[in-house]
Amino acid sequence: MKKWLMIAVALVAAVGAGLWLRGGGNEQAPQVAFSSLAGQASSMEQLRGKVVLVNFWATSCSGCIKEMPQLVSTHHKYASQGYETVAVAMSYDPPDYVREYASAHKLPFFVTLDSTGGVAKAFGEIRLTPTSVLIDKNGNVVKRYLGEPDFNELHAQIEKLLKA
Protein backbone atom coordinates (compact mmCIF):
# COMPACT_ATOMS: atom_id res chain seq x y z
CA MET A 1 0.00 0.00 0.00
CA LYS A 2 2.87 2.38 0.73
CA LYS A 3 4.12 1.95 -2.83
CA TRP A 4 0.80 3.25 -4.25
CA LEU A 5 0.88 6.21 -1.88
CA MET A 6 4.40 7.10 -3.01
CA ILE A 7 3.33 6.84 -6.67
CA ALA A 8 0.31 9.08 -6.01
CA VAL A 9 2.47 11.68 -4.24
CA ALA A 10 4.97 11.61 -7.11
CA LEU A 11 2.17 12.04 -9.65
CA VAL A 12 0.70 15.02 -7.79
CA ALA A 13 4.17 16.59 -7.56
CA ALA A 14 4.75 16.06 -11.29
CA VAL A 15 1.41 17.59 -12.21
CA GLY A 16 2.10 20.53 -9.89
CA ALA A 17 5.51 21.07 -11.49
CA GLY A 18 3.90 20.98 -14.92
CA LEU A 19 1.40 23.65 -13.93
CA TRP A 20 4.24 25.75 -12.51
CA LEU A 21 6.17 25.49 -15.77
CA ARG A 22 3.09 26.50 -17.76
CA GLY A 23 2.15 29.24 -15.31
CA GLY A 24 -1.20 27.55 -14.67
CA GLY A 25 -3.90 29.46 -12.88
CA ASN A 26 -4.09 33.19 -12.26
CA GLU A 27 -0.64 33.70 -10.82
CA GLN A 28 0.31 37.36 -10.64
CA ALA A 29 3.87 38.40 -11.38
CA PRO A 30 5.58 39.56 -8.19
CA GLN A 31 5.71 43.29 -7.61
CA VAL A 32 9.48 43.72 -7.71
CA ALA A 33 11.56 46.76 -8.56
CA PHE A 34 14.92 46.70 -10.32
CA SER A 35 17.55 48.95 -11.86
CA SER A 36 19.16 48.63 -15.26
CA LEU A 37 22.91 48.50 -15.79
CA ALA A 38 22.65 52.19 -16.74
CA GLY A 39 20.91 52.99 -13.43
CA GLN A 40 17.37 53.35 -14.83
CA ALA A 41 14.76 52.29 -12.25
CA SER A 42 11.75 50.19 -13.20
CA SER A 43 9.33 47.70 -11.71
CA MET A 44 6.80 45.11 -12.73
CA GLU A 45 4.11 47.66 -11.83
CA GLN A 46 5.59 50.17 -14.30
CA LEU A 47 5.54 47.48 -17.01
CA ARG A 48 1.77 46.90 -16.64
CA GLY A 49 0.09 47.31 -20.00
CA LYS A 50 2.97 45.59 -21.78
CA VAL A 51 3.64 41.95 -22.58
CA VAL A 52 6.85 41.13 -20.71
CA LEU A 53 9.37 38.32 -20.88
CA VAL A 54 11.51 38.14 -17.74
CA ASN A 55 14.59 36.08 -18.57
CA PHE A 56 16.85 34.77 -15.79
CA TRP A 57 20.33 34.16 -17.17
CA ALA A 58 24.05 34.09 -16.42
CA THR A 59 27.15 34.72 -18.49
CA SER A 60 28.45 31.30 -17.38
CA CYS A 61 25.33 29.53 -18.73
CA SER A 62 25.90 28.10 -22.22
CA GLY A 63 22.15 27.74 -22.86
CA CYS A 64 21.65 31.39 -21.90
CA ILE A 65 24.36 32.56 -24.27
CA LYS A 66 22.94 30.34 -27.03
CA GLU A 67 19.42 31.78 -26.70
CA MET A 68 20.46 35.42 -26.28
CA PRO A 69 20.55 36.29 -30.03
CA GLN A 70 16.99 34.97 -30.36
CA LEU A 71 15.89 37.01 -27.33
CA VAL A 72 17.40 40.08 -29.00
CA SER A 73 15.63 39.26 -32.27
CA THR A 74 12.32 38.70 -30.45
CA HIS A 75 12.70 42.00 -28.65
CA HIS A 76 13.38 43.88 -31.91
CA LYS A 77 10.40 42.19 -33.58
CA TYR A 78 7.82 43.10 -30.92
CA ALA A 79 9.15 46.08 -28.88
CA SER A 80 7.29 48.66 -30.97
CA GLN A 81 4.02 46.77 -30.33
CA GLY A 82 4.13 46.92 -26.52
CA TYR A 83 6.55 44.09 -25.68
CA GLU A 84 9.42 44.33 -23.20
CA THR A 85 12.26 42.02 -22.27
CA VAL A 86 13.86 42.15 -18.82
CA ALA A 87 17.10 40.16 -18.57
CA VAL A 88 17.84 39.36 -14.93
CA ALA A 89 21.47 38.37 -14.34
CA MET A 90 21.70 35.88 -11.49
CA SER A 91 23.23 36.88 -8.16
CA TYR A 92 26.31 34.68 -8.68
CA ASP A 93 27.16 36.29 -12.01
CA PRO A 94 30.06 38.77 -11.62
CA PRO A 95 28.70 42.26 -12.38
CA ASP A 96 31.68 43.10 -14.62
CA TYR A 97 30.99 40.02 -16.77
CA VAL A 98 27.34 41.02 -17.16
CA ARG A 99 28.22 44.62 -18.08
CA GLU A 100 30.87 43.44 -20.55
CA TYR A 101 28.53 40.94 -22.20
CA ALA A 102 25.62 43.40 -22.43
CA SER A 103 27.88 46.05 -23.94
CA ALA A 104 29.71 43.75 -26.37
CA HIS A 105 26.44 42.26 -27.64
CA LYS A 106 24.52 45.55 -27.57
CA LEU A 107 21.61 44.06 -25.67
CA PRO A 108 18.65 46.32 -26.59
CA PHE A 109 16.51 45.54 -23.56
CA PHE A 110 16.46 46.14 -19.84
CA VAL A 111 19.35 44.24 -18.17
CA THR A 112 19.43 44.13 -14.39
CA LEU A 113 21.79 42.60 -11.84
CA ASP A 114 19.97 40.57 -9.21
CA SER A 115 22.84 41.03 -6.77
CA THR A 116 20.83 40.00 -3.70
CA GLY A 117 18.88 37.22 -5.42
CA GLY A 118 15.63 38.96 -4.45
CA VAL A 119 14.14 39.03 -7.95
CA ALA A 120 14.83 35.33 -8.54
CA LYS A 121 13.35 34.53 -5.12
CA ALA A 122 10.22 36.61 -5.79
CA PHE A 123 9.62 34.75 -9.07
CA GLY A 124 9.61 31.39 -7.27
CA GLU A 125 13.14 30.65 -6.07
CA ILE A 126 14.56 30.48 -9.60
CA ARG A 127 17.93 28.76 -9.57
CA LEU A 128 18.22 27.15 -13.00
CA THR A 129 19.15 29.16 -16.06
CA PRO A 130 17.90 29.96 -18.51
CA THR A 131 14.42 30.38 -17.08
CA SER A 132 11.94 32.78 -18.66
CA VAL A 133 8.55 33.98 -17.46
CA LEU A 134 6.02 35.37 -19.93
CA ILE A 135 3.64 37.94 -18.41
CA ASP A 136 0.51 39.44 -19.98
CA LYS A 137 -0.54 43.10 -19.99
CA ASN A 138 -2.41 42.66 -16.70
CA GLY A 139 0.59 41.26 -14.85
CA ASN A 140 -0.51 37.62 -15.00
CA VAL A 141 2.06 34.87 -15.50
CA VAL A 142 1.09 33.14 -18.74
CA LYS A 143 3.91 30.64 -19.08
CA ARG A 144 7.25 29.67 -17.58
CA TYR A 145 10.03 28.27 -19.71
CA LEU A 146 12.77 26.20 -18.14
CA GLY A 147 15.59 26.08 -20.68
CA GLU A 148 15.52 27.63 -24.12
CA PRO A 149 11.95 28.22 -25.28
CA ASP A 150 10.57 27.08 -28.60
CA PHE A 151 10.79 30.51 -30.19
CA ASN A 152 8.05 29.82 -32.76
CA GLU A 153 5.67 28.95 -29.91
CA LEU A 154 6.90 31.93 -27.85
CA HIS A 155 6.28 34.29 -30.79
CA ALA A 156 2.77 32.89 -31.25
CA GLN A 157 2.09 33.46 -27.52
CA ILE A 158 3.46 37.02 -27.66
CA GLU A 159 1.35 37.85 -30.74
CA LYS A 160 -1.78 36.50 -29.06
CA LEU A 161 -1.10 38.50 -25.89
CA LEU A 162 -0.34 41.70 -27.78
CA LYS A 163 -3.73 41.46 -29.52
CA ALA A 164 -5.61 40.90 -26.24
N, C-alpha and C positions, 0 to 999 in steps of 0.2 A: 504494500500500500504506500509506503514511503516513496518508492520509485515513481509512482504516478503523481504524487504531490510535487516532487522535484521537477518532473516534466511540466506540470501545469504552471508552476512558478516560473520556470524558464520560458515557457510560451508567453505568459503575461509580460515578462520582462522584454522579450523580443518584440512583441507587438507595441509595447510602450516606447521602445527605442525607435521603432519604425515611425510612430507618430511624431516623435521628437524630431527625427530627421526630416520629415515632411512638413513640420510646423503645424501639425494637426490641431484643430480647435481654434479658439479665438485668442491666442496668445498675443499680448501686446509687447512690442519692443520695449526694452527697459529705457527709462528716461535718464540717459547718461549724457554728460557733457564731455567735450574733448577739444584739444587744440591741434591745429595743423603744424607741420614742421616749420612753417613760416610764422607761426604764432597767432593765426586766425582762430578765434573761438567759435565753436558750433555745438549743437546738441541734437539729439533725436527729435526733440520738440521743435526746433527750428527747421528741421527737414520735413515736418508734416506737410502734406500736400504734394510730396514727391515720392516716386518709387525709388527705393534705396537698396543697394546691395552693400552690406557690411561684410568685408572680407578680412578674416584673421590670417595673417601670414608672417613669415620670417625670412630673412635673407639666407639663412642656413637650410631652408626647406626647398628641396629640388622640385617638388610638385608645385610649390608656390611660384617659383621662378619660371617654371614651364608655363603656367597658366597666365602669368602677368601680361604678356602681349595680347592675349584674348580679352582680358579685363580692360585693358587700354582701348582696344578696338570696340568693345561693347559700350564703354563710356562715351567714346566719340560718336558712335552710332545713335545713342539715345539721349545724350545730355541736353540737347536743345528741346527735347520733348517733355522734360520734367523728371529726368532720371539722374540719380547721384550715386557715386561710388565712394565709400569710405573704407580705406585700407588701414587696418589696425595692426601695427607691428607689435608682436608679442613682447612681453616684459623682459624676456631673456635675450632679445635681439639687441646687440650693441647699437646705441643711438647713432654713432658715426657711420656704421654700416648701412643703416636705414637711410640716413641723409644722403650718403654717397650713391646708393642704388637709385633712390628717387630722383636725384639730380641727373645721374648718368643716363637714365632711361626716360627722363622727362615725363614722369608720371603726371597725367593731367587732372587727377582727382585729389580729393582730400586724403592726405596721409597723416596719420597720428601715431604717436608713440604711446603705448599702453604701459608706461614705466612701472606703475604699481600693480598692474594686472586687474585693475578694477573694472575695465570695460569687458574683458574676457569673462570675468566672474559674473558680471551683471547679465551677460548673454547666455548664461548656463554653464559656468565653469569650463569654458572652452580651453582645451589643452592641445588638441591635435590640429595641425595645419597641413594644407589649407582647409579652412572651414568658412563657408559663406552663408549669410542669412539674408534672404530676400524679404523686403518689407513693403507693404502697400502704402498708398497715400494717406490712409487713416492710422498708420502706425502699427498695423497688425502683421505679425510674422506669417508669411505665406509659405515659405519653404526654407529648409536648412539643407545645405550641401556639405557633406563631409568628403573631402577630396575634390579633385577638379570636376566642376559641373559639366554636364552635357550642354555645350553652349547653344546648340540649336534649340533644345528644350528651354534653356534659360531665356533665350531671346523671345521665344513664343510666350513665355510667362510674362516677361517685361512688357511686351506689346499688348497683351491682354490687360495688364494692370494699368498701363498708361491710358487705355481707352475707357477704363471704368470711372 
